[in-house]
Amino acid sequence: MDSQIPKSVAVPTTESSEARSGPADRSGSRHSALATAAMMDVAVGPYAGKETGETGLLRTILKSLSDNDVTVLDRYYCSFLMISLMFAQGTQVCTRRHQIRHTDFRRGRRLGKYDHVVHWTRPLRPTWMDEGTYDQIPETLELRELRDNVVEKGRRTKQLTIVTTLIDADEFTKEEIAELYGFRWNSERDRCSIKVAINLGHVRCKSPEMVHREVWATLLAYNLIRATIADAATLHNRQPRQISFISAGQYVLASWMLTSGGVIADMRHHCLQLLKQVANCEVANRPGRLEPRVIKRRRHGYPLMQKPRNVLRAELRKHGT
């Protein structure tokens, strides 16, 4: 599993939506599966305000994590309280060490080179946590810290310090845990599939209720495509992440157009052919890919729309084009 940091989407500004929800943006935290990239749960809230931050939204969907799940987190979530809340419900954690924490591999129980088990102590109770919940959190946590070197040809070696609750070195080796955390980057690419491929970067509804409906309807379509990819990968001996999401979505859309027309005689044969075509949409294995963050084509040179449309129309009528 993977619980990823919240990202924001733009929402049209109206007087009612701004009065009820604050600024014209919405933030969300998502919980996705690393194996299939399907969305397991999503929390959506206003862009600003109390308990609308990254950790606050994540705490609202911790119930979607079940016993024996392993959640891979960004280092922003590497805190004693967050790890304790997950570990208390049986969820294992693998995250990168937060930058303000210091690691001394000369201390603790040594498991290997740059690999040891240490005890973290409970901090003071934060304002958002009630005393009952705080009293249930243990005073110490036994965690494993390890350091991994990311070596890529032509680039400087990067060191990562990983914190995990998987402390059994015989069952979970240092290399396996480092490889597990490396899969976290897949969730960043999944976010691009959601915001770019299915156009969820800017929602079109204006009221908060309809914004929620649009988000959930879009994520439902996303999960249906991911489920189709998983079925195709299972039937044709492939991994779901080896199959292109955009190509699979195009095949699914074309299939819906055919089935809605009633021209298909054998539906079972049609579905099997669809899964075969989806399975053939493999993406290249490009580890360590590096691309510049630039736009290939220039956009139109028009200024941004910073006033309501009716105000701009009135100005055009008054002053001309």
N, C-alpha and C positions, 0 to 999 in steps of 0.2 A: 504494500500500500504506500501511498504518498500523500501527505498533507502539505499542500504548497501554499506559499505566501499569497495573500489577497492581491488581486489586481482590480483596476477600476475600469468602468465603461462610461461613456458619455451618454447623458440623458437630455432630451429637449427641455428647455426651461419654460415653465409656465408659472403663473402666480400661485395656483393651487398646489402644484408639486413643490415649489420652493418653500411655501409656507409650511407644508406638512413634512417635507423630507430634507430641507436644507439645500445646499448647493446642487447644481445640475450635474451631479456625478453620483455613481453608486459604486461601492466597494464590495468585494466578495472574497470568501475563502473557499477553496474547493478541496475535496478529498477524492483522489483518483487512484486507480489501480495501475501499478507500474507494468504489469504483464500485458494488459489489454488496452490501457489508456482510457478506460471507461470511467465516467463520473460516478462516484459512489454517493457523494453528498455535497451540497453546496449551501453556504450561508451568505445571504445578501443583506446589506444594510446601507444606511446613509454614508456619505463620503466623510462626514465630520460629525463629531459629537462623542459623548461618553459611551464606552464599551462598543465602539465601532472600529477599533484598531485591529491590527492583524491578529494578535493573540486573543482579543476579546471575541472575534468572530469564530476563530478556530475552536474555542472552548464550547461554543454552542453546538458543534457537530461532532464532539468527541464520542457521543453515544453511537455513532455509526461505525466506530472501530470496535471490533469484537476480540474475543480472547484468542491469543496466539497470533494475532496480526503483527506484522512488523511495519512500522511507519518510518519513512525516510523524510527528514525535515531539513529545511534550510537552517543556517546557524542563528537566525534571528530568534528561533524558538528554543534555542539551547539554554534553558533555565531550569533551576531546581524544581520549581512549582509545576511547570508544564510537563516535564518528564515524570514527576510524581503522579500527576493526575492520570496520565496515560498508563503508567506502570501499575497503578492501583487497580485498573480494570483488566489487567492481563495483557496489555499491548506492549510489545517490545519497541524500543526506540533506537534509531540510528541517525545521528545528526552531526553536523560540523560544530566544533567548539566555537563559542562566541568569542569575538575578538577582545573583549575586556577581561576574559579569564586567562589565567596563567597556568601552564602545565609544566611540572617538574618531574621528569621521568626517573629521577633518582629516588623519589618517594613512592610509597605504596607497595603493593605486591607485584613483583616483576613477573611478566609472562613471556617476555622476549625483548629483543632490541626495539626500543621505542614502543613498548606495549606493556601496560601495567593496569592494575585495578586500584582505584582510590575511593575515598569516602567524601562525598559532598555534604555539607551541613545546611540545614534549613534556614532560609533568611527570615527576616521579620515579616509579619503578616501585611500584605498589601491592602489598600483600601477597598478594592473590588471583591475581596474574598471575605466571607463571613467567618466568625470564630469557630463554628462547628466544623466547617470544611477544613479550616486550618489545623484544628486539633487532630483530625484524622490523618494528616500528612505526617510521615515518619520524620524524625529529627535528622536522620542521615540516610544517604543513598549510596549503595555500592555500584559504581560505574566503571566502565572500562574506557581507557583513553589510549589511542594509538596514533602514530604518525605515518603518513603515506607520502611518497614522493611521486608526483605526476611528471613523467618524463616524455617530452615530445620533441621530435627532431626539429632543429632550427629554432627552438624556443628555450627560455630559461626553465630550469627545474622548479616546480612549484610544490611547496610542502603544505599538506592538509593534516590537521589534527581532528580526529573523529572521536566522538563520544557515543557510547552505546550501552544498552543494558544487557547485551549478549556477552556475558563475561566468561562463558565456558570456552577456553582456548582450544580444547580438544575437538569440540563440535563445530565451532566457528573460528576459522583461522583468520589471521590478520589480513591476508590477501583477499579472502572472501568478503570480509566486511568492507574493505576498501573498494572492492568491485561493486558491492551493493550500493554504497553511497554514490559511486560514479553513475549509476542508473538514474539518479535524481534529475540529471539534466534533461532526460526524456520528457519530464513533466513541463519543462519550459517550452519545448517544441509542441507539446500537446496544447498549451495555451495559445500558440500561434494558430493551430488548427481551429480552435474555437473562435478566436477573435478575427482571424483573417479569412479562413476558408468558408466559414458559415456566417460571417458578418455580424459577430456579436460585439465588436468594438464600439458600436454606436447603436443603441436601441432607438426605435421609432415611436414607441408609445410615450404618452405624456404623464398620465396619472401613475402614482406609485403602485396601485393594484395591477394595472395593465403592464407596467414594467416588469413586475414579478412574473406575470403570465408569459410575457414574451421571452424572458430569460429561461424559464422552465420548459417552455415549448421548444426552444432552440436546443437546449441541452438534451431533451428527449430525442430529437432528431439526431443529434450527435451520438447518443448512446446506441440508437438503432443502427447507425452505420458502423460503429465499433463492434456491435454484436454480430453484424454480417461479416465483418473482417475476421472476427474470432472463429466463426463457423467455417469460413473458407480456409483459414489457416489450419484448423483441426482436420478437415477432410483431405487436405492436400499436403500435409506434413511440413508446415511452415510455421514461423513465429508471427504473431499478429503485428509486431512492429516491423516486419519485413515487407508489409503491404502498404501501398500508398493510400492515405486517407482521402485525398482529393479524387483520385481515380476511382476508388471504391464508391464514393459519393455520386460520381457521375454515372456509374453503372446502375446504382440503386435508383437514381432519379429516372433514368431511361427505362428501367424495368417497371417502375410505377406507371409510366405513361403507356406502356404496352398492356399491362394488366387492366388498367382503367378502361381501355378501349374494347376489352372483351374479345381480342383476336387470338388469344393463346388457348390452344386445345388441351395440351398436357401441362398443367401447372407444375407438377413435380419435376418433369424434365426441364422446364424453364428455370426453376429455382436452382437445380443442380448446375445448369450451364452458367447461370449468373455467378454462383460461388466459384466455379472454375475460372471464369473471366476475372473475377476479383482477385483470386489467388495468383494469377499471372501478373498482376500489377505490382511487381516487386520494386523496391527502392534500393539504390546502391548503398553499399556499406562504406561510409566515408568517415572513419574515426578521425578525430582531431581537426574537423573541417573548420576553416577560418574564413569568414566573409566580411567585407567592409560594410558598416552600417550607413549606407548611402542609398539614395533613390536614383534609379537608372534614368527615368524620364522626368523632365521638368514639369511641374504642375502649372496650371494657369496662373497668371499674375494678378488675379483679382484679390482685393483685400478681404479679410475675414469678416463674417457677418456678426457684428457686435451689437446690433439693435434688433428689436422685433420686426418681423417682415412687414406688418402694416405701417409701422413708423417709416421704414425705408420707402415704401410705396408712396406714402404721403409726401415725403421729401422729393421724390421723383416727379410727382404731379405738380409740386410747387415750383421746383427749380428746373425741371426738364432733365433730359438724359445727359 
